[in-house]
Amino acid sequence: MSKISFISFCVEYYAQHISKPSNEVYELFKREKVLDLLENDYDDLHGMSMEYIVQMIDEYLGAA
């Protein structure tokens, strides 16, 4: 999976998780630097479960 596909998948999955439109989640990820995190840690994260990634993002955003 390419980085862009991975990031898009994370945005869509997280949008479902918090019941928000994906464009709002993309803007949130951009504003809070989650996009940078996903891109920079792609090599480690792309093999993780989506549950793990969602939990990590929740904690990163302080939503946990």
N, C-alpha and C positions, 0 to 999 in steps of 0.2 A: 504494500500500500504506500502510495506517495505521501509526502508530508501534507500537501494540500488536501488530499482525500481524507487523511487522518484528521486534520483540523476541522474540515467540514463535517465529518462524521461526529466529532466531539461536540461541535456547536449544535447540531441537530439533536443528538442524544440528550445533551444537557437542557436544551429547550423543552423537550418532552418531560424531563425530570422536574423542572420548575414550572411547567405549564405556561410558558411564555413563547411568543413568536421567535423564530430563529434569528430574524433581523435584530431584535432587541438583545438577544443573547450575544450575537456577534459584536454589537456595539459595547455591551458590558465587558466581554472578553478583551476587546480592543482597549477600552478605557482602563481596565484593571490589570493590563499586561498579561492576561491569561494566554492570549495568542502567542506572545513571545515565549512564555513558559512551555507551551505545547510544541512550538517549533524547536526551541533549544534542547528540550528533553525528549525529542521524538524517538531517538534511538532506544532509550530506556522505556518509554511509555507505550509505544505501538504494540508491544507484546503483552501488555497488561490487560486485565478485564475492564470492561466499561464501568462496572460497579466500583472498582478501585479508582479509576480516573475520576468518576463523578464525586466520590468521597474526597479525593485529593483537591478537586476544584472547590467543593463546598468548604473545606478547611481553609484553603487559600483565600477564598472570598469572605471567610468569617461567618459562613451561613450554617456551619455544622452545629 
